[in-house]
Amino acid sequence: MAFVLLAVSSANAAEAAKLSKAEAETLFIEKVRPLLKEKCLACHGDDQKKLKAEFDMRTLQGLLKGGESGEPGLVPGSPEKSLIYTSSTWQDEDLEMPPKENDRLTPKQLDLLKQWIAAGAPWSDAKTGEWSDEPNEDGIQVRTSGGLSDDWTYRRYQPEGLWAYQPLKKSQTPSSKSQNPIDGFVERKLNQTGLKPAPSAGRRALIRRATFDLIGLPPTPKEVDDFVKDPAPDKAAFAKVVDRLLKSPHYGEQWGRHWLDVVRYADSAGLANDYDRGSTWRYRDYVIRSFNDDKPYDQFIREQIAGDEMDPVNPENLVAVGFLRMGPWELTGMEVAAVARQKFLDDAVNSVGQAFLGQILACTKCHDHKFDPIPTRDYYRLYAAFATTQQADRDATFLDSENTGGFEEKAYLEKRRTQFQQMQKELNRKEYEGAKKWCEERGLPFHTRKEGAKKGIPADQLPPRRVGFTTKDFGLERISRKGIARINWEMDRYRPIAYSVYTGATPDVEAVYSPLRMPGAPMKDGKIETTHILRTGDIFAKADEVAPGALSVLENFNPALKEAAIPKSPNGRRKALADWVSHPENALTLRVIVNRVWQWHFGQPIAATPNNFGSNGGRPSHPELLDWLAASFRDNGWSFKKLHRQIMLSEAYRRGSTHPKPDLLKEKDPKGRSYAAFQPRRLTSEELRDATLAASGELNRAIGGIPNRPEMNLEAALQPRMVMGTFAASWQPNPKPEQRHRRSVYALKIRGLRDPFMEVFNEPNPDLSCEAREASSVTPQVFSLFNSQISLDRAVAFAVRLKKESKNRNHAITRAFRLVYGRAPDKAETKACLDHWTAMTKRHEKLTVPKPDYPTVVERDAVEENTGERFSFTEKLEMYEDFVPDKKLADVDPETRGLAEVCLVLFNSNEFVYVY
């Protein structure tokens, strides 16, 4: 940073010493500058023709000069001689600023102002507000502005903090025996540490690693045998494995899930109004389909930001732009519509920033970025690109490739709706009878409240609303009315509807209690918004109007990006922005995505913070490798599958996870960033569940379709959950096992109701973009994996499978190891398992195991908001009426139960839970 820092008088030297130069500069940017804008510029800067007291506070020169009193407004280093400070203290009755009591500076604000003046009052240089043509003495182009009303303070940024914005540098690849350029870059860095690489992983470990990596499932025993017995050299044999896995339809499920983490996919709106988003599953399947088809990433970007503007009749494109609506959002009668609208646009800007550009943009909404060359004006330029974007659930024909099976389950919703409608009918009858009685008691001609109002009958002669209702009646009326509204959202799940957006005027909508639909005249039904910089991010504190645009720092480093100009006209803004983001010269976009792919393969990224490529983010450990990968990815047609092959066929990926000198490795490379050995990783929550289902033989491998509902811990599933003044429906698992046992990526994801098993194994919060999965080790994981009914059910099913597929006990144990670990047990392992099987069988011969009882109703207690009194009601659980349970311990003989105990141990072992 470079500031004008005036000399500090000796009288204030001690006080100024409290703040360093950097601290004073930061104080001005973050606190003092916004304070002067908020408290002073309305009278001393916004209207140059009506400056109060001829005092212009927009610039340093104006402050030093002062106003009509002749006194200097600012004396750097001397707060007590500076009019802006002394008048703000209200010590002089003739000069109290700001003049209104409610606007007075707080003691804390006064102290901030005093500290800044005492430290020399650092201020931005009075220059043009544009990028300089020539680099400064540090070799960096900087941007400057002349005062508080302009777009950006004058700063310099350190070269190491600007690495992500500069054009790609595809360095000459270092030589390597493997002839894979990746190994050349890795080995060069590895040699600097003095470490030798670990030997290659064995074939059994490698195929398990690659199979979980690419499809999220364990390899079958046959797949392991085929690879182990392949006579081809290791690299060639492994290349066949990689190619086979990339052709699997399950590849898109695994790699689509990574992307869904980033974009915060969920099937409900979240917040207080956690309604189902019936059609979001189509976006989830669009992502999976895109990975399976190896859709070029630049096309993937454009479709998600602006698919509807590219081709508004293509259902695929209408589904794709659901990306812009993935975050939590609501508009209720308790929310200001303009604020809710702002939250949606903020979310769209931040989603594009984090997902595609690796930029945390939220802080620039209120002030210029403190550490990165991103001014507030750039934030609102991006904001303006979305200012004509409106939310709507649009008609979009189902594609032939989409799975539309399972729609028969909507019969359960219809049944529930009928129950609510009958409840409403009975309550209407009660209200009718109550109104009739009320009129008779007063000798008035009978009329309902609604009929009387239409006839113009005076209000004091109208029956009260809901006359004759008990506390329970009031409660049931609200529950049934809002229950029907919730079902209307859920019904979109079975309709050819896309959770989408459109370009047009902003409609006048005060609350949203049903799915939004696209108006007949998108450009006329509402108002075309203009975008202004908002002081402190307040939607009601508008400053300068801004035109649509993108990040100026990238355009400065690479003029080619200026070609993708974003139009001021309402149409085509997002398409132009999408072209800018996906431009082949946009190095930031390319670096961000290859960094993510590398992380999802190795468990750690090259640049440590995938969602933040700014100065405060992690520097790349291998910057040349990152740029080489980015350039190669682009030059290879933005193909993910080619990038996978390049990475997975490297020696770095194929290394073993055990280093010959572990102590030296820990000393030289404690974070594992040298890639001297492969870092083991724990299976994710989804992989754990899917792997147990695969082993037990229960996994339904159907691709795509409406969300399924697996079994959940009953206490969590039936807990009362309030949504906007009523109860949300309980979690009811699908009635049939084959419906429940689909892959975890297809499980219904409700923001307000997390599956405890998935949550405890670090499934990310869908409200936030997840750049990297955590892998904590906490006690509740033991209870979930070893003690839960769901884990026991998988063990029972696995035991039943083993008994069916095995000739004898020894064969059953061998089969179990091959299905769970991909290898046969040794003698000691076989003996331990057989002994445990025998002991557990004897134990179960003495036990009587009860069958679980599944509820068909649940009793709810609530407080009625009209009366303040308690009432109870019964919630029916329709799906449990047809529920077909999984096999339980009570359903099998003691020997099978004993084997199930062995299976449960195998599911809880490190060799199963980790990939090495």
Number of C-alpha atoms within 10 A of each C-alpha: 14 17 17 15 17 14 13 20 16 11 11 17 16 12 17 24 13 13 17 11 17 13 13 25 26 17 19 24 22 16 16 23 19 17 18 18 19 14 15 18 20 14 18 22 22 17 12 13 8 13 17 16 12 17 24 25 28 22 19 21 14 19 19 19 17 21 20 11 10 9 14 18 25 24 25 22 26 25 22 15 16 21 21 25 21 19 19 20 18 16 10 11 7 8 14 17 21 18 12 8 9 7 11 17 18 11 10 9 15 17 13 18 24 23 24 27 29 28 30 26 30 24 24 24 20 16 13 12 18 13 15 15 10 10 11 11 7 11 10 16 18 23 22 22 21 20 23 20 17 15 21 25 28 22 21 19 18 15 11 9 18 18 17 26 23 17 15 21 15 15 12 11 16 15 15 15 9 14 13 18 21 24 25 22 22 23 23 15 18 19 13 9 14 11 19 15 22 21 17 18 20 13 18 17 18 21 23 21 24 23 21 19 22 21 21 26 27 27 24 18 17 12 16 22 15 13 19 17 10 14 10 12 9 15 15 13 17 22 15 14 19 20 14 11 18 23 15 13 18 22 23 26 26 23 22 21 21 19 20 21 22 22 25 20 28 25 23 27 21 22 15 15 21 23 27 25 23 25 28 28 25 26 25 28 25 21 26 26 21 18 26 22 15 18 17 18 20 20 15 20 22 25 24 24 28 29 29 26 22 16 13 14 14 14 20 22 26 30 31 29 25 28 27 25 24 27 23 21 19 21 19 16 11 8 12 13 18 14 14 17 20 17 17 22 23 19 20 22 23 23 28 24 22 23 25 22 27 27 22 21 25 19 15 20 22 19 25 22 22 17 17 22 24 22 24 23 28 26 29 26 24 28 27 29 28 25 25 26 25 21 21 19 24 22 18 20 15 16 12 7 10 15 16 16 11 13 13 8 13 15 11 13 17 14 12 20 20 13 16 20 16 13 18 20 13 14 20 14 12 18 22 19 14 20 23 19 16 21 17 12 9 10 9 12 10 17 19 21 20 11 12 17 14 9 9 9 13 9 11 7 16 21 23 15 13 18 18 20 15 13 18 17 20 18 24 22 20 17 20 21 16 20 21 21 16 22 20 19 19 21 16 19 23 18 16 17 23 29 30 31 28 23 22 24 21 20 15 11 12 14 15 13 16 12 20 16 15 18 16 8 10 17 17 13 15 15 14 17 15 14 22 19 25 20 19 16 17 13 15 10 12 14 13 13 14 19 20 26 25 26 20 21 20 22 19 18 15 16 11 15 21 15 12 18 15 25 17 15 11 21 18 19 26 29 22 24 25 24 23 25 27 22 18 17 21 22 24 23 24 29 28 26 21 25 24 27 21 20 18 18 17 21 16 20 25 23 24 20 21 29 24 22 27 23 19 11 17 16 18 18 16 17 17 18 22 26 22 21 25 26 22 19 23 20 11 14 13 22 19 23 21 16 19 17 14 17 22 20 19 19 25 26 25 26 22 23 21 17 19 14 12 12 11 13 21 12 9 14 16 11 12 14 20 24 23 27 25 24 19 15 15 19 20 19 21 21 22 23 22 24 25 25 23 23 27 23 17 20 20 16 14 13 18 23 19 23 24 21 20 25 20 19 16 14 9 15 19 19 15 18 15 14 18 13 14 19 17 20 19 18 22 19 19 20 20 15 19 17 18 22 24 23 28 22 21 22 20 20 21 20 21 19 16 18 21 18 23 19 13 22 24 18 20 20 15 25 19 15 21 22 24 20 16 13 15 11 11 10 9 14 19 13 14 18 21 17 13 14 18 20 21 21 20 26 31 29 24 27 28 19 19 27 18 10 12 15 10 10 16 14 15 21 26 18 22 25 22 19 24 25 24 23 17 17 17 10 9 9 14 19 14 11 22 19 13 17 23 15 14 20 21 15 14 17 13 9 11 10 11 10 11 11 6 12 14 15 14 14 11 14 11 16 14 20 13 9 12 10 12 13 17 15 14 10 15 17 21 18 18 17 13 12 17 13 14 18 17 20 23 15 14 15 12 21 20 25 26 24 27 27 21 25 29 22 14 19 23 14 12 11 13 20 20 14 20 20
